[in-house]
Amino acid sequence: MTRVEASNSAVESSSTADIDDPQSTAARRAPSLPDGVDAPVEVVIVTGLSGAGRGTAAKVLEDLGYYVADNLPPELIGRMVELGAGADPPIRKLAMVMDVRSRFFTGNLSAVTEQLRAGGVRTRILFLEASDDVLIRRYGFARRRHPLQSESADGTLTAGIAAERHRLASVKTAADLVIDTTALSIHQLHRKLEEAYGGAGTTALQLTIQSFGFKYGVPLDADMVLDLRFLPNPHWVPELREQTGQDAPVSEYVLSRPGAQDYLGTGRHLIDLTTEGYRQEGKRYMTVAVGCTGGKHRSVAIAEALGELLGTDANPGSKDVVRVVHRDLGRE
């Protein structure tokens, strides 16, 4: 998982001058991008009210290709950008999740973002919020204390939320995008973030068609399993036994058996229905396992045929990525 975390103690131990003093080195120095970095570097600072969905946003951004850092001390953000840009391959998309407990919010947020932008880094601030009653309900489900609850006068959750709203008011004002998650489901939030940060092609799905042999076990990560053992087995045809489903004689034999074409069409239809549902739910990966007895003849031939039906050659407008892999081919 491309996520790093820094403890809050590391944040709290940072010098106040390093964060608050506009003349400090950390606050003033723009990140220096290495030579040869021709693509833009993007940074999204994810912040907002506790319980409003920062964790969900971090996971979505990670799925969109961002390298996610939790509770990174603000004075290290520029250095993180430099290290990412100089990596091999370069990390060009970074998401920094900032917690209210970080002294980042008592410091100079505008100075940090301005210095990043001055260094050629596209920097955006995402602020997540929700109504008090929804936040209280979410904390009730999670059975967690609010980070500012103990600092409030009466020690109540309501007072902690109010204190956080007050502390983050200026951060919300500076945000490029504010999302109220009060009435949003996880999937709706997922779609909003995809629209804002995903760019072109984020609805593309990575589909893996995997042939296998039942005698070696069903793939544990399969989302759908197609069983081809009802078709006649080429193993019992002497001239086909040593060949595989990738060879034309075996493929023609399998695809010409009664029921094969109907099953192939039905399988393709089921996959189309399922992938569309996956897209609606924000899922971007699907594995279809196609099995026969040994994973050599029937499953291989049908997997190859499905790959052709679902691939971009047969569907020019599709952005989906279709891969065909043969798990057990060669084991016999």
Residue pairs with C-beta under 8 A, 6 or more apart in sequence:
1 62
2 62
2 66
2 67
2 68
3 58
3 62
3 67
3 68
3 69
3 70
4 68
4 69
4 70
4 72
5 69
5 70
5 71
6 69
6 70
6 71
6 72
6 73
6 76
7 71
8 71
8 99
8 101
8 102
10 71
10 73
11 71
11 73
11 99
11 101
11 102
11 103
11 104
12 101
12 103
14 73
14 74
14 75
14 103
16 103
17 24
18 24
18 25
18 26
18 27
18 75
19 26
19 27
19 74
19 75
19 103
19 104
19 106
19 107
19 108
20 106
20 107
20 108
21 27
22 28
22 108
22 111
24 75
26 74
26 75
26 76
26 78
27 75
27 107
27 108
27 111
27 112
27 115
28 111
28 115
29 78
29 115
30 78
30 115
30 116
30 118
30 119
31 78
31 79
31 81
31 82
31 85
31 115
31 116
31 119
31 121
32 82
32 119
33 41
33 81
33 82
33 85
33 119
33 120
33 121
34 82
34 85
34 86
34 90
37 85
37 86
37 90
37 92
39 90
39 92
40 92
40 120
40 121
40 122
41 81
41 84
41 85
41 92
41 93
41 94
41 120
41 121
41 122
42 66
42 92
42 93
42 94
42 121
42 122
42 123
42 124
43 77
43 81
43 94
43 95
43 96
43 116
43 121
43 122
43 123
43 124
44 61
44 66
44 93
44 94
44 95
44 96
44 123
44 124
44 125
44 126
44 197
45 95
45 96
45 98
45 113
45 123
45 124
45 125
45 126
46 54
46 57
46 58
46 61
46 95
46 96
46 97
46 98
46 126
46 128
47 54
47 97
47 98
47 99
47 100
47 105
47 125
47 126
47 127
47 128
47 168
47 171
47 175
48 54
48 126
48 127
48 128
48 129
48 168
48 172
49 100
49 128
49 129
49 130
49 135
49 161
49 164
49 165
49 168
50 99
50 100
50 135
50 146
50 147
50 148
50 161
50 164
51 130
51 135
51 138
51 139
51 142
51 146
52 128
52 129
52 130
52 135
52 181
53 128
53 130
53 179
53 181
53 184
53 189
54 97
54 99
54 128
55 97
56 186
56 189
56 190
57 97
57 126
57 128
57 189
57 193
58 68
58 70
58 95
58 97
60 189
60 190
60 193
60 194
60 282
61 68
61 95
61 193
61 197
62 68
62 95
63 284
64 93
64 193
64 194
64 197
64 198
64 202
65 93
66 93
66 94
66 95
66 197
67 84
67 91
67 93
67 94
67 95
68 94
68 95
68 97
69 80
69 94
69 95
69 96
69 97
70 97
70 99
71 97
71 98
71 99
71 101
71 102
72 80
72 96
72 98
73 102
73 104
74 98
74 102
74 103
74 104
74 107
74 112
77 96
77 112
77 116
78 112
78 115
78 116
78 119
80 94
80 96
81 94
81 116
81 119
81 121
84 90
84 91
84 92
84 94
85 91
85 92
98 104
98 105
99 147
100 147
100 148
100 164
100 167
100 168
101 147
104 112
105 167
105 168
105 171
106 167
109 125
109 170
109 171
109 174
110 174
113 123
113 125
113 174
116 123
117 123
124 176
124 177
124 197
125 171
125 174
125 175
125 176
125 177
126 175
126 176
126 177
126 179
126 193
126 196
126 197
127 168
127 171
127 172
127 175
127 177
127 178
127 179
128 178
128 179
128 181
129 172
129 178
129 179
129 180
129 181
130 138
130 180
130 181
130 182
131 180
131 182
132 158
132 161
132 162
134 181
134 182
135 161
136 157
136 158
136 161
139 145
139 146
139 157
145 157
145 160
146 157
146 160
146 161
146 164
147 160
147 164
148 160
148 161
148 163
148 164
148 167
149 155
149 156
149 157
149 159
149 160
150 160
151 160
151 163
152 159
152 160
152 162
152 163
153 159
172 178
177 196
179 189
179 192
179 193
181 189
184 192
186 282
187 280
187 281
187 282
190 282
191 282
194 202
194 203
194 282
201 319
203 279
203 319
204 284
204 319
204 320
204 321
205 275
205 278
205 279
205 283
205 284
205 285
205 286
205 320
205 321
206 284
206 285
206 286
206 320
206 321
206 323
207 271
207 275
207 286
207 287
207 288
207 310
207 320
207 321
207 322
207 323
208 285
208 286
208 287
208 288
208 322
208 323
208 324
208 325
209 288
209 290
209 303
209 306
209 307
209 310
209 322
209 323
209 324
209 325
210 219
210 222
210 287
210 288
210 289
210 290
210 303
210 324
210 325
210 326
210 327
211 245
211 289
211 290
211 291
211 292
211 295
211 299
211 300
211 302
211 303
211 324
211 325
211 326
211 327
211 328
211 329
212 218
212 219
212 289
212 290
212 291
212 295
212 299
212 327
212 328
213 291
213 292
213 293
213 294
213 295
213 296
213 299
213 327
213 328
213 331
214 227
214 229
214 291
214 292
214 293
214 295
215 293
215 294
216 294
216 295
216 327
216 328
216 331
218 225
218 289
218 291
219 287
219 289
219 327
221 287
222 287
222 288
222 289
223 274
223 286
223 287
223 288
224 270
224 271
224 274
224 286
224 287
224 288
224 289
225 288
225 289
225 290
225 291
226 263
226 267
226 288
226 289
226 290
226 291
226 302
227 291
227 292
228 254
228 263
228 290
228 291
228 292
228 298
228 299
228 302
229 291
229 292
229 293
229 298
230 259
231 254
231 257
231 259
231 260
231 263
231 292
231 298
232 257
233 292
233 293
233 297
233 298
234 240
234 241
234 243
234 250
234 253
234 254
234 297
234 298
235 241
235 293
235 294
235 296
235 297
237 253
239 249
240 249
240 250
240 253
240 297
243 249
243 250
243 297
244 250
244 296
244 297
244 300
244 329
245 251
245 254
245 296
245 297
245 298
245 299
245 300
245 301
245 302
245 303
245 304
245 329
246 300
246 301
246 304
246 326
246 329
250 297
250 300
250 301
251 301
251 304
251 305
254 260
254 297
254 298
254 301
254 302
255 261
255 264
255 301
255 302
255 305
260 302
263 302
264 302
264 305
264 306
264 309
267 288
267 302
267 306
268 306
268 309
268 310
271 286
271 288
271 306
271 310
274 286
275 286
275 320
278 284
278 286
288 306
290 299
290 302
290 303
290 306
291 299
292 298
292 299
294 328
294 331
294 332
295 326
295 327
295 328
295 329
295 331
296 328
296 329
296 332
300 326
300 329
303 324
303 326
304 324
306 324
307 322
307 323
307 324
308 314
310 320
310 322
311 322
312 318
312 320
312 322
